[in-house]
């Protein structure tokens, strides 16, 4: 089940066309659209308001190269349309993993 109860359309905020968000690059806006689609897919029935995705997966999802993706993510984080967090997970020995995971919350 999709987060907003539908699977036929994607709900976007009109803020993308208003100040100051209208000044976001086209790559940041496209990444936002991609993240909204992923939110719809991964934040549904489980009740979470965030989802986890690696940079490599986001590149594949959005069709954006890694350097462009990083710039677009920085723009979105600065705009506060998306909260981007990083975390480690606990290993069996109680230490934190070296590899980080990235979580996304759409505001």
Residue frames as qw, qx, qy, qz and C-alpha x, y, z in Angstrom:
[[0.000, 0.890, 0.456, 0.000, 0.00, 0.00, 0.00],
 [0.396, 0.493, -0.023, 0.774, 1.37, 3.38, -0.94],
 [0.242, -0.146, -0.490, 0.825, 1.87, 5.99, 1.78],
 [0.265, 0.166, 0.105, -0.944, -0.91, 8.29, 0.60],
 [0.580, 0.278, 0.662, -0.384, -3.26, 5.49, -0.40],
 [0.701, 0.658, 0.043, -0.271, -2.76, 5.62, -4.15],
 [0.658, -0.253, 0.540, 0.460, -0.40, 4.14, -6.66],
 [0.545, 0.626, 0.479, 0.287, -1.42, 6.08, -9.77],
 [0.234, 0.867, 0.008, 0.441, -0.02, 9.55, -9.16],
 [0.605, -0.079, -0.363, 0.704, 2.67, 11.34, -7.21],
 [0.209, -0.931, -0.297, -0.020, 1.83, 14.15, -4.83],
 [0.551, 0.191, -0.120, 0.803, 4.24, 17.10, -4.97],
 [0.198, -0.703, -0.354, 0.584, 4.32, 20.29, -2.96],
 [0.360, 0.867, 0.248, 0.239, 3.60, 23.53, -4.79],
 [0.418, -0.830, 0.162, 0.331, 6.54, 25.02, -2.88],
 [0.686, -0.023, 0.454, 0.568, 8.80, 23.92, -5.75],
 [0.324, 0.622, 0.414, 0.581, 7.35, 26.80, -7.80],
 [0.254, -0.942, -0.160, -0.148, 7.52, 29.40, -5.02],
 [0.206, 0.708, -0.470, 0.485, 10.32, 31.44, -3.46],
 [0.042, -0.768, 0.565, 0.300, 12.89, 30.36, -2.34],
 [0.720, -0.060, 0.690, 0.053, 12.46, 26.80, -3.65],
 [0.694, 0.695, 0.174, -0.072, 11.94, 27.81, -7.28],
 [0.159, 0.868, -0.469, -0.050, 15.66, 28.66, -7.33],
 [0.730, -0.289, 0.616, 0.065, 16.67, 25.03, -6.75],
 [0.082, 0.414, -0.733, -0.533, 18.55, 23.49, -9.66],
 [0.776, 0.137, -0.319, -0.527, 16.67, 21.19, -12.02],
 [0.540, 0.178, -0.809, 0.149, 18.74, 18.30, -10.65],
 [0.066, -0.046, 0.709, -0.701, 17.68, 19.07, -7.07],
 [0.623, 0.111, 0.106, -0.767, 14.04, 19.29, -8.16],
 [0.746, 0.187, -0.568, -0.293, 14.30, 15.98, -10.03],
 [0.329, 0.133, -0.848, 0.393, 15.94, 14.35, -7.02],
 [0.346, -0.006, 0.485, -0.803, 13.10, 15.70, -4.86],
 [0.758, 0.150, -0.199, -0.603, 10.58, 14.08, -7.22],
 [0.636, 0.203, -0.744, 0.024, 12.51, 10.82, -7.07],
 [0.084, 0.110, -0.769, 0.624, 12.63, 10.96, -3.26],
 [0.561, 0.033, 0.228, -0.795, 8.87, 11.60, -3.16],
 [0.793, 0.160, -0.465, -0.361, 8.33, 8.48, -5.29],
 [0.487, 0.168, -0.799, 0.312, 10.57, 6.47, -2.96],
 [0.228, -0.097, 0.560, -0.791, 8.74, 7.87, 0.08],
 [0.734, 0.070, -0.092, -0.669, 5.47, 6.73, -1.49],
 [0.774, 0.192, -0.593, -0.114, 6.93, 3.27, -2.04],
 [0.559, 0.115, -0.704, 0.422, 8.85, 2.70, 1.22],
 [0.055, -0.104, 0.526, -0.842, 6.98, 4.68, 3.89],
 [0.521, -0.253, -0.495, -0.648, 3.58, 3.11, 3.40],
 [0.775, -0.423, -0.376, -0.281, 2.08, 0.51, 5.66],
 [0.689, -0.037, -0.523, 0.501, 5.10, 0.24, 7.96],
 [0.364, -0.873, -0.317, 0.068, 4.22, 3.56, 9.66],
 [0.572, -0.328, 0.065, 0.749, 7.70, 5.03, 9.28],
 [0.262, 0.933, 0.147, -0.197, 8.09, 8.56, 7.98],
 [0.023, -0.772, 0.557, 0.304, 11.61, 7.95, 6.64],
 [0.970, 0.236, 0.063, 0.013, 13.31, 5.53, 4.30],
 [0.504, -0.600, 0.497, 0.373, 16.88, 4.38, 3.71],
 [0.786, 0.604, 0.103, 0.080, 18.68, 4.51, 0.37],
 [0.653, -0.344, 0.263, 0.622, 22.36, 4.40, -0.61],
 [0.117, 0.683, -0.257, -0.673, 23.89, 6.91, -3.03],
 [0.074, -0.163, 0.866, 0.467, 24.36, 4.12, -5.56],
 [0.173, 0.486, 0.855, -0.039, 20.69, 3.18, -5.34],
 [0.151, 0.790, 0.263, -0.532, 19.65, 6.84, -5.67],
 [0.002, 0.487, -0.555, -0.674, 21.83, 7.23, -8.74],
 [0.075, 0.126, 0.935, 0.322, 20.07, 4.26, -10.27],
 [0.121, 0.635, 0.710, -0.280, 16.61, 5.47, -9.20],
 [0.109, 0.836, 0.141, -0.519, 17.07, 9.02, -10.48],
 [0.736, 0.543, 0.223, 0.337, 19.41, 8.52, -13.42],
 [0.009, -0.969, 0.208, -0.132, 21.75, 11.15, -11.95],
 [0.695, 0.354, -0.475, 0.408, 25.53, 10.65, -11.70],
 [0.660, -0.435, -0.462, 0.402, 27.18, 10.49, -8.28],
 [0.323, -0.071, -0.136, 0.934, 28.75, 13.97, -8.28],
 [0.253, -0.345, -0.317, -0.846, 25.51, 15.58, -9.48],
 [0.624, -0.497, -0.590, -0.123, 23.58, 13.57, -6.91],
 [0.545, -0.324, -0.424, 0.647, 25.76, 14.82, -4.06],
 [0.070, 0.072, 0.036, 0.994, 25.30, 18.45, -5.15],
 [0.442, -0.397, -0.469, -0.654, 21.53, 17.98, -5.46],
 [0.638, -0.455, -0.598, 0.169, 21.36, 16.33, -2.03],
 [0.378, -0.184, -0.290, 0.860, 23.25, 19.26, -0.52],
 [0.161, -0.223, -0.233, -0.933, 20.81, 21.71, -2.12],
 [0.581, -0.452, -0.555, -0.389, 17.80, 19.81, -0.81],
 [0.600, -0.373, -0.538, 0.460, 19.26, 19.52, 2.68],
 [0.209, -0.057, -0.125, 0.968, 19.96, 23.27, 2.72],
 [0.306, -0.296, -0.375, -0.824, 16.43, 24.02, 1.49],
 [0.270, -0.057, 0.743, -0.610, 14.97, 21.95, 4.34],
 [0.734, 0.108, -0.254, -0.621, 12.50, 20.23, 2.00],
 [0.906, 0.013, -0.423, 0.003, 14.22, 16.96, 2.92],
 [0.490, -0.727, 0.460, -0.143, 15.91, 15.89, 6.13],
 [0.806, 0.367, -0.458, 0.083, 18.93, 13.76, 5.28],
 [0.579, -0.679, 0.408, -0.193, 20.45, 11.81, 8.14],
 [0.626, 0.391, -0.672, 0.058, 23.29, 9.34, 8.41],
 [0.716, -0.507, 0.352, -0.324, 23.74, 6.58, 10.93],
 [0.225, 0.371, -0.901, 0.007, 25.67, 3.43, 11.69],
 [0.852, -0.291, -0.240, -0.364, 24.23, 0.17, 12.88],
 [0.494, -0.606, 0.587, -0.210, 25.41, -1.85, 15.87],
 [0.572, 0.329, -0.745, -0.097, 27.46, -4.94, 15.20],
 [0.838, -0.318, -0.440, -0.062, 27.27, -8.11, 17.27],
 [0.630, -0.046, -0.420, 0.652, 30.32, -7.01, 19.26],
 [0.232, -0.798, -0.413, 0.372, 28.51, -3.81, 20.27],
 [0.271, -0.368, 0.237, 0.858, 30.63, -1.53, 18.09],
 [0.490, 0.698, 0.162, -0.497, 29.23, 0.65, 15.35],
 [0.798, 0.366, 0.380, 0.292, 29.67, -0.36, 11.72],
 [0.348, -0.310, 0.286, 0.837, 32.19, 1.45, 9.54],
 [0.053, 0.330, 0.642, 0.690, 29.63, 1.74, 6.76],
 [0.204, 0.250, 0.362, -0.874, 26.97, 4.42, 7.16],
 [0.172, 0.534, 0.793, 0.238, 23.37, 4.36, 6.04],
 [0.045, -0.008, -0.056, -0.997, 21.49, 7.43, 4.82],
 [0.095, 0.563, 0.802, -0.178, 17.90, 8.12, 5.75],
 [0.009, -0.207, -0.316, -0.926, 15.52, 10.54, 4.08],
 [0.055, 0.591, 0.699, -0.398, 12.47, 12.27, 5.55],
 [0.123, 0.440, 0.439, 0.773, 10.36, 14.39, 3.22],
 [0.011, -0.299, -0.462, 0.835, 8.96, 17.50, 4.90]]
